[in-house]
Amino acid sequence: MSDSTETKTKTDYLRDVASQLKEMRHYAQTNTETLSSHWLAFDAGEYKDKTNADRIDALLNKQGKLLEDLDAAIQDIEIEINHSEQES
């Protein structure tokens, strides 16, 4: 958190949130890549196991949705930051 004697503007706070969401998106992308490699091993690789492949596929779909939602939130916040900067 920030120092209690320092007050951030809404734009500064939005920048912080956008930065944190970008970091979350980075880790979500890494998790997606890891899940993909596990899915390949169970679906068509050496551990052929439809049950586990289906479970991981479901997780991949949820993770993909999370990535889409993070991207949308980041974009919306960045648009709000740009509008705020243009108004000042």
Secondary structure, DSSP 8 states (H G I E B T S, - for coil): ---TT----HHHHHHHHHHHHHHHHHHHHHHHHHHHHHHHHHHTSTT--HHHHHHHHHHHHHHHHHHHHHHHHHHHHHHHHHHHHHH-
